[in-house]
Amino acid sequence: MNLYTADIGKEYTVKAIHTNDDDLNAFLFSLGCYRGEPITVISRRKSGCIVSIKDGRYHIDRNLAAAILTE
């Protein structure tokens, strides 16, 4: 399941991130979004999702949310 289709309020574990952009992968890693880390969808908008990673909340666009796979 990808993050954009995940249930709101449920904690998931990041399984994989499918992007071809090394800078984007490094940015996500700096936020704490990498394989094995918990992530929660706080709300969903047409343009993307608000997610909770560690102690922060971030807006990620729809394409990126679809690239983050959860289990």
PDB file of N, CA, C and O in Angstrom, chain B, residues numbered from 101:
ATOM      1  N   MET B 101       0.850  -1.163   0.000  1.00  0.00           N
ATOM      2  CA  MET B 101       0.000   0.000   0.000  1.00  0.00           C
ATOM      3  C   MET B 101       0.901   1.233   0.000  1.00  0.00           C
ATOM      4  O   MET B 101       1.953   1.252   0.639  1.00  0.00           O
ATOM      5  N   ASN B 102       0.467   2.259  -0.729  1.00  0.00           N
ATOM      6  CA  ASN B 102       1.259   3.486  -0.693  1.00  0.00           C
ATOM      7  C   ASN B 102       0.659   4.455   0.316  1.00  0.00           C
ATOM      8  O   ASN B 102      -0.465   4.272   0.784  1.00  0.00           O
ATOM      9  N   LEU B 103       1.410   5.464   0.635  1.00  0.00           N
ATOM     10  CA  LEU B 103       1.024   6.389   1.696  1.00  0.00           C
ATOM     11  C   LEU B 103      -0.226   7.191   1.342  1.00  0.00           C
ATOM     12  O   LEU B 103      -0.999   7.549   2.231  1.00  0.00           O
ATOM     13  N   TYR B 104      -0.435   7.476   0.062  1.00  0.00           N
ATOM     14  CA  TYR B 104      -1.601   8.267  -0.326  1.00  0.00           C
ATOM     15  C   TYR B 104      -2.903   7.508  -0.100  1.00  0.00           C
ATOM     16  O   TYR B 104      -3.941   8.128   0.132  1.00  0.00           O
ATOM     17  N   THR B 105      -2.868   6.190  -0.165  1.00  0.00           N
ATOM     18  CA  THR B 105      -4.082   5.398   0.042  1.00  0.00           C
ATOM     19  C   THR B 105      -4.184   4.843   1.465  1.00  0.00           C
ATOM     20  O   THR B 105      -5.122   4.109   1.776  1.00  0.00           O
ATOM     21  N   ALA B 106      -3.234   5.186   2.325  1.00  0.00           N
ATOM     22  CA  ALA B 106      -3.229   4.694   3.709  1.00  0.00           C
ATOM     23  C   ALA B 106      -4.359   5.326   4.518  1.00  0.00           C
ATOM     24  O   ALA B 106      -4.821   6.425   4.209  1.00  0.00           O
ATOM     25  N   ASP B 107      -4.790   4.627   5.542  1.00  0.00           N
ATOM     26  CA  ASP B 107      -5.847   5.126   6.420  1.00  0.00           C
ATOM     27  C   ASP B 107      -5.342   6.289   7.272  1.00  0.00           C
ATOM     28  O   ASP B 107      -4.208   6.274   7.750  1.00  0.00           O
ATOM     29  N   ILE B 108      -6.185   7.281   7.452  1.00  0.00           N
ATOM     30  CA  ILE B 108      -5.842   8.444   8.265  1.00  0.00           C
ATOM     31  C   ILE B 108      -5.825   8.045   9.739  1.00  0.00           C
ATOM     32  O   ILE B 108      -6.740   7.380  10.225  1.00  0.00           O
ATOM     33  N   GLY B 109      -4.775   8.459  10.439  1.00  0.00           N
ATOM     34  CA  GLY B 109      -4.656   8.219  11.865  1.00  0.00           C
ATOM     35  C   GLY B 109      -4.009   6.900  12.242  1.00  0.00           C
ATOM     36  O   GLY B 109      -3.738   6.674  13.422  1.00  0.00           O
ATOM     37  N   LYS B 110      -3.756   6.033  11.295  1.00  0.00           N
ATOM     38  CA  LYS B 110      -3.151   4.735  11.576  1.00  0.00           C
ATOM     39  C   LYS B 110      -1.645   4.814  11.340  1.00  0.00           C
ATOM     40  O   LYS B 110      -1.195   5.368  10.337  1.00  0.00           O
ATOM     41  N   GLU B 111      -0.874   4.258  12.269  1.00  0.00           N
ATOM     42  CA  GLU B 111       0.580   4.271  12.131  1.00  0.00           C
ATOM     43  C   GLU B 111       1.025   3.111  11.243  1.00  0.00           C
ATOM     44  O   GLU B 111       0.606   1.968  11.426  1.00  0.00           O
ATOM     45  N   TYR B 112       1.870   3.430  10.292  1.00  0.00           N
ATOM     46  CA  TYR B 112       2.432   2.447   9.367  1.00  0.00           C
ATOM     47  C   TYR B 112       3.945   2.456   9.476  1.00  0.00           C
ATOM     48  O   TYR B 112       4.529   3.363  10.070  1.00  0.00           O
ATOM     49  N   THR B 113       4.568   1.456   8.907  1.00  0.00           N
ATOM     50  CA  THR B 113       6.021   1.394   8.821  1.00  0.00           C
ATOM     51  C   THR B 113       6.421   1.580   7.365  1.00  0.00           C
ATOM     52  O   THR B 113       5.840   0.956   6.477  1.00  0.00           O
ATOM     53  N   VAL B 114       7.406   2.432   7.114  1.00  0.00           N
ATOM     54  CA  VAL B 114       7.878   2.658   5.752  1.00  0.00           C
ATOM     55  C   VAL B 114       8.555   1.375   5.265  1.00  0.00           C
ATOM     56  O   VAL B 114       9.494   0.880   5.890  1.00  0.00           O
ATOM     57  N   LYS B 115       8.071   0.852   4.154  1.00  0.00           N
ATOM     58  CA  LYS B 115       8.609  -0.376   3.568  1.00  0.00           C
ATOM     59  C   LYS B 115       9.659  -0.044   2.513  1.00  0.00           C
ATOM     60  O   LYS B 115      10.711  -0.681   2.455  1.00  0.00           O
ATOM     61  N   ALA B 116       9.371   0.957   1.679  1.00  0.00           N
ATOM     62  CA  ALA B 116      10.298   1.360   0.616  1.00  0.00           C
ATOM     63  C   ALA B 116       9.888   2.728   0.101  1.00  0.00           C
ATOM     64  O   ALA B 116       8.748   3.159   0.275  1.00  0.00           O
ATOM     65  N   ILE B 117      10.836   3.402  -0.535  1.00  0.00           N
ATOM     66  CA  ILE B 117      10.573   4.682  -1.184  1.00  0.00           C
ATOM     67  C   ILE B 117      11.079   4.564  -2.608  1.00  0.00           C
ATOM     68  O   ILE B 117      12.266   4.333  -2.837  1.00  0.00           O
ATOM     69  N   HIS B 118      10.177   4.722  -3.564  1.00  0.00           N
ATOM     70  CA  HIS B 118      10.522   4.547  -4.980  1.00  0.00           C
ATOM     71  C   HIS B 118      10.622   5.893  -5.682  1.00  0.00           C
ATOM     72  O   HIS B 118       9.660   6.361  -6.291  1.00  0.00           O
ATOM     73  N   THR B 119      11.796   6.509  -5.589  1.00  0.00           N
ATOM     74  CA  THR B 119      12.086   7.725  -6.340  1.00  0.00           C
ATOM     75  C   THR B 119      13.437   7.541  -7.015  1.00  0.00           C
ATOM     76  O   THR B 119      14.274   6.759  -6.563  1.00  0.00           O
ATOM     77  N   ASN B 120      13.630   8.266  -8.092  1.00  0.00           N
ATOM     78  CA  ASN B 120      14.913   8.214  -8.800  1.00  0.00           C
ATOM     79  C   ASN B 120      15.759   9.445  -8.516  1.00  0.00           C
ATOM     80  O   ASN B 120      16.770   9.673  -9.180  1.00  0.00           O
ATOM     81  N   ASP B 121      15.356  10.231  -7.544  1.00  0.00           N
ATOM     82  CA  ASP B 121      16.017  11.492  -7.222  1.00  0.00           C
ATOM     83  C   ASP B 121      16.819  11.328  -5.920  1.00  0.00           C
ATOM     84  O   ASP B 121      16.242  11.209  -4.839  1.00  0.00           O
ATOM     85  N   ASP B 122      18.138  11.325  -6.036  1.00  0.00           N
ATOM     86  CA  ASP B 122      18.994  11.149  -4.858  1.00  0.00           C
ATOM     87  C   ASP B 122      18.847  12.283  -3.858  1.00  0.00           C
ATOM     88  O   ASP B 122      18.911  12.058  -2.650  1.00  0.00           O
ATOM     89  N   ASP B 123      18.647  13.513  -4.356  1.00  0.00           N
ATOM     90  CA  ASP B 123      18.461  14.655  -3.458  1.00  0.00           C
ATOM     91  C   ASP B 123      17.169  14.515  -2.661  1.00  0.00           C
ATOM     92  O   ASP B 123      17.133  14.830  -1.471  1.00  0.00           O
ATOM     93  N   LEU B 124      16.121  14.048  -3.306  1.00  0.00           N
ATOM     94  CA  LEU B 124      14.849  13.837  -2.617  1.00  0.00           C
ATOM     95  C   LEU B 124      14.976  12.726  -1.580  1.00  0.00           C
ATOM     96  O   LEU B 124      14.452  12.852  -0.473  1.00  0.00           O
ATOM     97  N   ASN B 125      15.655  11.656  -1.921  1.00  0.00           N
ATOM     98  CA  ASN B 125      15.887  10.571  -0.959  1.00  0.00           C
ATOM     99  C   ASN B 125      16.678  11.067   0.251  1.00  0.00           C
ATOM    100  O   ASN B 125      16.374  10.703   1.387  1.00  0.00           O
ATOM    101  N   ALA B 126      17.685  11.893   0.007  1.00  0.00           N
ATOM    102  CA  ALA B 126      18.482  12.448   1.105  1.00  0.00           C
ATOM    103  C   ALA B 126      17.634  13.376   1.971  1.00  0.00           C
ATOM    104  O   ALA B 126      17.768  13.375   3.195  1.00  0.00           O
ATOM    105  N   PHE B 127      16.767  14.163   1.347  1.00  0.00           N
ATOM    106  CA  PHE B 127      15.886  15.054   2.090  1.00  0.00           C
ATOM    107  C   PHE B 127      14.934  14.256   2.973  1.00  0.00           C
ATOM    108  O   PHE B 127      14.765  14.580   4.148  1.00  0.00           O
ATOM    109  N   LEU B 128      14.313  13.220   2.422  1.00  0.00           N
ATOM    110  CA  LEU B 128      13.406  12.380   3.204  1.00  0.00           C
ATOM    111  C   LEU B 128      14.144  11.716   4.360  1.00  0.00           C
ATOM    112  O   LEU B 128      13.605  11.609   5.462  1.00  0.00           O
ATOM    113  N   PHE B 129      15.362  11.274   4.117  1.00  0.00           N
ATOM    114  CA  PHE B 129      16.170  10.662   5.169  1.00  0.00           C
ATOM    115  C   PHE B 129      16.426  11.665   6.288  1.00  0.00           C
ATOM    116  O   PHE B 129      16.391  11.303   7.463  1.00  0.00           O
ATOM    117  N   SER B 130      16.682  12.927   5.931  1.00  0.00           N
ATOM    118  CA  SER B 130      16.936  13.952   6.950  1.00  0.00           C
ATOM    119  C   SER B 130      15.692  14.230   7.794  1.00  0.00           C
ATOM    120  O   SER B 130      15.805  14.659   8.942  1.00  0.00           O
ATOM    121  N   LEU B 131      14.502  13.987   7.228  1.00  0.00           N
ATOM    122  CA  LEU B 131      13.260  14.153   7.981  1.00  0.00           C
ATOM    123  C   LEU B 131      12.970  12.953   8.877  1.00  0.00           C
ATOM    124  O   LEU B 131      12.146  13.030   9.788  1.00  0.00           O
ATOM    125  N   GLY B 132      13.657  11.842   8.609  1.00  0.00           N
ATOM    126  CA  GLY B 132      13.410  10.616   9.362  1.00  0.00           C
ATOM    127  C   GLY B 132      12.514   9.650   8.614  1.00  0.00           C
ATOM    128  O   GLY B 132      12.034   8.675   9.192  1.00  0.00           O
ATOM    129  N   CYS B 133      12.284   9.908   7.339  1.00  0.00           N
ATOM    130  CA  CYS B 133      11.435   9.054   6.508  1.00  0.00           C
ATOM    131  C   CYS B 133      12.322   8.098   5.721  1.00  0.00           C
ATOM    132  O   CYS B 133      12.818   8.433   4.646  1.00  0.00           O
ATOM    133  N   TYR B 134      12.512   6.910   6.273  1.00  0.00           N
ATOM    134  CA  TYR B 134      13.286   5.876   5.597  1.00  0.00           C
ATOM    135  C   TYR B 134      12.780   4.520   6.041  1.00  0.00           C
ATOM    136  O   TYR B 134      11.982   4.422   6.973  1.00  0.00           O
ATOM    137  N   ARG B 135      13.234   3.494   5.389  1.00  0.00           N
ATOM    138  CA  ARG B 135      12.737   2.137   5.621  1.00  0.00           C
ATOM    139  C   ARG B 135      12.815   1.745   7.104  1.00  0.00           C
ATOM    140  O   ARG B 135      13.836   1.931   7.765  1.00  0.00           O
ATOM    141  N   GLY B 136      11.707   1.201   7.594  1.00  0.00           N
ATOM    142  CA  GLY B 136      11.640   0.727   8.966  1.00  0.00           C
ATOM    143  C   GLY B 136      11.128   1.744   9.964  1.00  0.00           C
ATOM    144  O   GLY B 136      10.877   1.395  11.118  1.00  0.00           O
ATOM    145  N   GLU B 137      10.965   2.988   9.556  1.00  0.00           N
ATOM    146  CA  GLU B 137      10.511   4.038  10.472  1.00  0.00           C
ATOM    147  C   GLU B 137       8.990   4.176  10.439  1.00  0.00           C
ATOM    148  O   GLU B 137       8.376   3.996   9.388  1.00  0.00           O
ATOM    149  N   PRO B 138       8.377   4.493  11.582  1.00  0.00           N
ATOM    150  CA  PRO B 138       6.925   4.691  11.607  1.00  0.00           C
ATOM    151  C   PRO B 138       6.532   6.021  10.968  1.00  0.00           C
ATOM    152  O   PRO B 138       7.255   7.014  11.055  1.00  0.00           O
ATOM    153  N   ILE B 139       5.361   6.009  10.323  1.00  0.00           N
ATOM    154  CA  ILE B 139       4.819   7.215   9.691  1.00  0.00           C
ATOM    155  C   ILE B 139       3.297   7.149   9.807  1.00  0.00           C
ATOM    156  O   ILE B 139       2.703   6.078   9.680  1.00  0.00           O
ATOM    157  N   THR B 140       2.675   8.295  10.049  1.00  0.00           N
ATOM    158  CA  THR B 140       1.229   8.361  10.219  1.00  0.00           C
ATOM    159  C   THR B 140       0.664   9.441   9.310  1.00  0.00           C
ATOM    160  O   THR B 140       1.195  10.550   9.263  1.00  0.00           O
ATOM    161  N   VAL B 141      -0.411   9.129   8.586  1.00  0.00           N
ATOM    162  CA  VAL B 141      -1.106  10.134   7.784  1.00  0.00           C
ATOM    163  C   VAL B 141      -2.061  10.877   8.710  1.00  0.00           C
ATOM    164  O   VAL B 141      -2.969  10.275   9.282  1.00  0.00           O
ATOM    165  N   ILE B 142      -1.859  12.173   8.857  1.00  0.00           N
ATOM    166  CA  ILE B 142      -2.684  13.015   9.718  1.00  0.00           C
ATOM    167  C   ILE B 142      -3.940  13.458   8.973  1.00  0.00           C
ATOM    168  O   ILE B 142      -5.043  13.412   9.516  1.00  0.00           O
ATOM    169  N   SER B 143      -3.761  13.888   7.724  1.00  0.00           N
ATOM    170  CA  SER B 143      -4.905  14.275   6.894  1.00  0.00           C
ATOM    171  C   SER B 143      -4.508  14.137   5.435  1.00  0.00           C
ATOM    172  O   SER B 143      -3.329  14.060   5.090  1.00  0.00           O
ATOM    173  N   ARG B 144      -5.533  14.108   4.589  1.00  0.00           N
ATOM    174  CA  ARG B 144      -5.296  13.971   3.155  1.00  0.00           C
ATOM    175  C   ARG B 144      -5.989  15.119   2.447  1.00  0.00           C
ATOM    176  O   ARG B 144      -7.137  15.448   2.747  1.00  0.00           O
ATOM    177  N   ARG B 145      -5.294  15.714   1.520  1.00  0.00           N
ATOM    178  CA  ARG B 145      -5.830  16.786   0.688  1.00  0.00           C
ATOM    179  C   ARG B 145      -5.739  16.335  -0.768  1.00  0.00           C
ATOM    180  O   ARG B 145      -5.102  15.329  -1.081  1.00  0.00           O
ATOM    181  N   LYS B 146      -6.379  17.088  -1.640  1.00  0.00           N
ATOM    182  CA  LYS B 146      -6.321  16.770  -3.062  1.00  0.00           C
ATOM    183  C   LYS B 146      -4.880  16.836  -3.586  1.00  0.00           C
ATOM    184  O   LYS B 146      -4.487  16.062  -4.460  1.00  0.00           O
ATOM    185  N   SER B 147      -4.111  17.765  -3.040  1.00  0.00           N
ATOM    186  CA  SER B 147      -2.740  17.959  -3.513  1.00  0.00           C
ATOM    187  C   SER B 147      -1.721  17.055  -2.825  1.00  0.00           C
ATOM    188  O   SER B 147      -0.594  16.942  -3.307  1.00  0.00           O
ATOM    189  N   GLY B 148      -2.079  16.406  -1.714  1.00  0.00           N
ATOM    190  CA  GLY B 148      -1.122  15.566  -1.008  1.00  0.00           C
ATOM    191  C   GLY B 148      -1.602  15.172   0.371  1.00  0.00           C
ATOM    192  O   GLY B 148      -2.804  15.099   0.629  1.00  0.00           O
ATOM    193  N   CYS B 149      -0.643  14.918   1.261  1.00  0.00           N
ATOM    194  CA  CYS B 149      -0.947  14.448   2.619  1.00  0.00           C
ATOM    195  C   CYS B 149      -0.157  15.239   3.643  1.00  0.00           C
ATOM    196  O   CYS B 149       0.935  15.735   3.365  1.00  0.00           O
ATOM    197  N   ILE B 150      -0.730  15.347   4.831  1.00  0.00           N
ATOM    198  CA  ILE B 150       0.000  15.819   5.996  1.00  0.00           C
ATOM    199  C   ILE B 150       0.375  14.557   6.763  1.00  0.00           C
ATOM    200  O   ILE B 150      -0.491  13.758   7.123  1.00  0.00           O
ATOM    201  N   VAL B 151       1.671  14.383   7.009  1.00  0.00           N
ATOM    202  CA  VAL B 151       2.137  13.175   7.685  1.00  0.00           C
ATOM    203  C   VAL B 151       2.916  13.535   8.939  1.00  0.00           C
ATOM    204  O   VAL B 151       3.478  14.623   9.058  1.00  0.00           O
ATOM    205  N   SER B 152       2.933  12.600   9.860  1.00  0.00           N
ATOM    206  CA  SER B 152       3.715  12.742  11.080  1.00  0.00           C
ATOM    207  C   SER B 152       4.881  11.770  10.991  1.00  0.00           C
ATOM    208  O   SER B 152       4.696  10.559  10.861  1.00  0.00           O
ATOM    209  N   ILE B 153       6.086  12.326  11.063  1.00  0.00           N
ATOM    210  CA  ILE B 153       7.317  11.533  11.045  1.00  0.00           C
ATOM    211  C   ILE B 153       8.123  11.962  12.258  1.00  0.00           C
ATOM    212  O   ILE B 153       8.470  13.133  12.408  1.00  0.00           O
ATOM    213  N   LYS B 154       8.415  11.000  13.120  1.00  0.00           N
ATOM    214  CA  LYS B 154       9.082  11.304  14.394  1.00  0.00           C
ATOM    215  C   LYS B 154       8.227  12.330  15.142  1.00  0.00           C
ATOM    216  O   LYS B 154       7.059  12.053  15.416  1.00  0.00           O
ATOM    217  N   ASP B 155       8.766  13.502  15.480  1.00  0.00           N
ATOM    218  CA  ASP B 155       7.992  14.514  16.208  1.00  0.00           C
ATOM    219  C   ASP B 155       7.544  15.666  15.318  1.00  0.00           C
ATOM    220  O   ASP B 155       7.070  16.682  15.824  1.00  0.00           O
ATOM    221  N   GLY B 156       7.687  15.527  13.991  1.00  0.00           N
ATOM    222  CA  GLY B 156       7.333  16.610  13.080  1.00  0.00           C
ATOM    223  C   GLY B 156       6.153  16.258  12.199  1.00  0.00           C
ATOM    224  O   GLY B 156       5.831  15.087  11.993  1.00  0.00           O
ATOM    225  N   ARG B 157       5.512  17.305  11.680  1.00  0.00           N
ATOM    226  CA  ARG B 157       4.433  17.142  10.717  1.00  0.00           C
ATOM    227  C   ARG B 157       4.851  17.829   9.427  1.00  0.00           C
ATOM    228  O   ARG B 157       5.377  18.942   9.439  1.00  0.00           O
ATOM    229  N   TYR B 158       4.610  17.145   8.315  1.00  0.00           N
ATOM    230  CA  TYR B 158       5.064  17.645   7.020  1.00  0.00           C
ATOM    231  C   TYR B 158       3.985  17.444   5.975  1.00  0.00           C
ATOM    232  O   TYR B 158       3.197  16.501   6.053  1.00  0.00           O
ATOM    233  N   HIS B 159       3.955  18.341   4.991  1.00  0.00           N
ATOM    234  CA  HIS B 159       3.074  18.172   3.838  1.00  0.00           C
ATOM    235  C   HIS B 159       3.918  17.572   2.714  1.00  0.00           C
ATOM    236  O   HIS B 159       4.977  18.097   2.372  1.00  0.00           O
ATOM    237  N   ILE B 160       3.440  16.477   2.152  1.00  0.00           N
ATOM    238  CA  ILE B 160       4.113  15.888   0.998  1.00  0.00           C
ATOM    239  C   ILE B 160       3.099  15.813  -0.138  1.00  0.00           C
ATOM    240  O   ILE B 160       1.920  15.543   0.090  1.00  0.00           O
ATOM    241  N   ASP B 161       3.567  16.053  -1.368  1.00  0.00           N
ATOM    242  CA  ASP B 161       2.632  16.070  -2.485  1.00  0.00           C
ATOM    243  C   ASP B 161       2.156  14.663  -2.834  1.00  0.00           C
ATOM    244  O   ASP B 161       2.708  13.663  -2.376  1.00  0.00           O
ATOM    245  N   ARG B 162       1.130  14.625  -3.645  1.00  0.00           N
ATOM    246  CA  ARG B 162       0.473  13.372  -3.970  1.00  0.00           C
ATOM    247  C   ARG B 162       1.414  12.359  -4.624  1.00  0.00           C
ATOM    248  O   ARG B 162       1.365  11.173  -4.301  1.00  0.00           O
ATOM    249  N   ASN B 163       2.270  12.820  -5.542  1.00  0.00           N
ATOM    250  CA  ASN B 163       3.191  11.920  -6.237  1.00  0.00           C
ATOM    251  C   ASN B 163       4.202  11.288  -5.275  1.00  0.00           C
ATOM    252  O   ASN B 163       4.500  10.098  -5.373  1.00  0.00           O
ATOM    253  N   LEU B 164       4.715  12.076  -4.366  1.00  0.00           N
ATOM    254  CA  LEU B 164       5.659  11.550  -3.394  1.00  0.00           C
ATOM    255  C   LEU B 164       4.969  10.585  -2.431  1.00  0.00           C
ATOM    256  O   LEU B 164       5.525   9.546  -2.076  1.00  0.00           O
ATOM    257  N   ALA B 165       3.764  10.933  -2.018  1.00  0.00           N
ATOM    258  CA  ALA B 165       3.006  10.041  -1.125  1.00  0.00           C
ATOM    259  C   ALA B 165       2.757   8.697  -1.794  1.00  0.00           C
ATOM    260  O   ALA B 165       2.780   7.658  -1.134  1.00  0.00           O
ATOM    261  N   ALA B 166       2.520   8.714  -3.094  1.00  0.00           N
ATOM    262  CA  ALA B 166       2.294   7.466  -3.832  1.00  0.00           C
ATOM    263  C   ALA B 166       3.591   6.654  -3.967  1.00  0.00           C
ATOM    264  O   ALA B 166       3.544   5.438  -4.154  1.00  0.00           O
ATOM    265  N   ALA B 167       4.742   7.322  -3.873  1.00  0.00           N
ATOM    266  CA  ALA B 167       6.032   6.635  -3.996  1.00  0.00           C
ATOM    267  C   ALA B 167       6.513   6.023  -2.698  1.00  0.00           C
ATOM    268  O   ALA B 167       7.452   5.227  -2.711  1.00  0.00           O
ATOM    269  N   ILE B 168       5.896   6.370  -1.569  1.00  0.00           N
ATOM    270  CA  ILE B 168       6.278   5.826  -0.272  1.00  0.00           C
ATOM    271  C   ILE B 168       5.382   4.629   0.030  1.00  0.00           C
ATOM    272  O   ILE B 168       4.177   4.782   0.230  1.00  0.00           O
ATOM    273  N   LEU B 169       5.969   3.454   0.059  1.00  0.00           N
ATOM    274  CA  LEU B 169       5.221   2.229   0.314  1.00  0.00           C
ATOM    275  C   LEU B 169       5.272   1.901   1.799  1.00  0.00           C
ATOM    276  O   LEU B 169       6.302   2.061   2.454  1.00  0.00           O
ATOM    277  N   THR B 170       4.128   1.433   2.320  1.00  0.00           N
ATOM    278  CA  THR B 170       4.016   1.129   3.737  1.00  0.00           C
ATOM    279  C   THR B 170       3.570  -0.314   3.928  1.00  0.00           C
ATOM    280  O   THR B 170       3.082  -0.967   3.006  1.00  0.00           O
ATOM    281  N   GLU B 171       3.756  -0.785   5.151  1.00  0.00           N
ATOM    282  CA  GLU B 171       3.277  -2.129   5.486  1.00  0.00           C
ATOM    283  C   GLU B 171       2.471  -2.076   6.756  1.00  0.00           C
ATOM    284  O   GLU B 171       1.975  -3.104   7.216  1.00  0.00           O
TER     285      GLU B 171
END
